[in-house]
Amino acid sequence: MKVVIQRVTHAKVEVRGSLISEIGKGMLILHGVEVGDSEEDLEYILKKTLNLRIFDDANGVMNESILQQEGEILCVSQFTLLADTRKGNRPSYIKAERPELSSPMYDKYCQRLSDNLGKPVQKGIFGEDMQVTLQNDGPVTIMMDTHNKE
């Protein structure tokens, strides 16, 4: 499982010109499920996401998590995170899990984030062509991959 987390002042998702979801200060998470990802991968990425200290404390030091900041989360499914670009110029997506398996895992990740935050996590629409707009704060962008834990 791969995620790209961006600290944002605001972010939104639109589909065919209609606003689907929007947040203020918090995290925009791009989420990709790889073939063979398990509940263990989900739990690992969930804990890392919730405890990632990328928000400024009172002294202006990145020392607080999304939980401490009581920030918002917008999570967007993005199979292109699993692109393999080693050969040629056309990315291969063979490592991306099939939608019938990745969609429920994406939904579960978002629900578990929401349960821990104590408020709804905003989402994109799985499998749709989405336009994502964000104001990256910092900029702060973190990539995590459960296949590179150590």
FENHU-V949183 format. One record per residue. RES is the residue in one letter. PSI is psi in degrees with one decimal (NA if undefined). Layout:
RES_PSI, RES_PSI
This chain:
M_136.2, K_142.4, V_147.4, V_122.3, I_127.1, Q_129.7, R_126.3, V_154.3, T_-27.5, H_156.5, A_154.0, K_160.4, V_132.7, E_146.9, V_123.1, R_42.3, G_-0.8, S_133.8, L_125.5, I_-46.0, S_158.2, E_144.5, I_164.3, G_-136.6, K_129.5, G_-136.3, M_135.4, L_123.4, I_124.9, L_127.0, H_126.5, G_137.5, V_128.8, E_150.0, V_129.0, G_-3.9, D_145.7, S_179.8, E_-34.6, E_-41.8, D_-43.3, L_-46.6, E_-41.5, Y_-51.2, I_-34.4, L_-50.7, K_-42.5, K_-42.5, T_-50.3, L_-28.7, N_1.6, L_120.2, R_84.9, I_7.7, F_144.4, D_138.5, D_-170.5, A_-21.2, N_6.2, G_19.1, V_135.7, M_97.1, N_5.2, E_151.5, S_173.5, I_-33.2, L_-43.8, Q_-34.8, Q_-14.7, E_40.3, G_-179.4, E_159.2, I_134.9, L_120.3, C_127.3, V_126.1, S_133.9, Q_94.5, F_-20.5, T_-12.0, L_-21.6, L_13.3, A_136.6, D_117.6, T_17.1, R_-33.1, K_128.9, G_-164.1, N_-5.0, R_118.2, P_144.9, S_137.5, Y_25.6, I_-23.1, K_-13.6, A_134.0, E_150.7, R_146.9, P_-37.1, E_-18.1, L_-36.7, S_-33.7, S_-48.6, P_-32.9, M_-40.1, Y_-47.6, D_-41.1, K_-42.1, Y_-47.6, C_-41.6, Q_-41.3, R_-37.4, L_-47.4, S_-45.1, D_-41.9, N_-34.8, L_-27.4, G_19.5, K_160.4, P_141.7, V_130.0, Q_149.7, K_162.1, G_-165.9, I_117.1, F_129.8, G_-1.9, E_158.7, D_109.9, M_149.4, Q_119.6, V_125.9, T_135.4, L_156.6, Q_101.1, N_132.2, D_110.0, G_-72.4, P_143.4, V_118.6, T_124.8, I_134.2, M_136.3, M_143.1, D_121.4, T_-14.4, H_-1.0, N_54.2, K_-29.0, E_NA
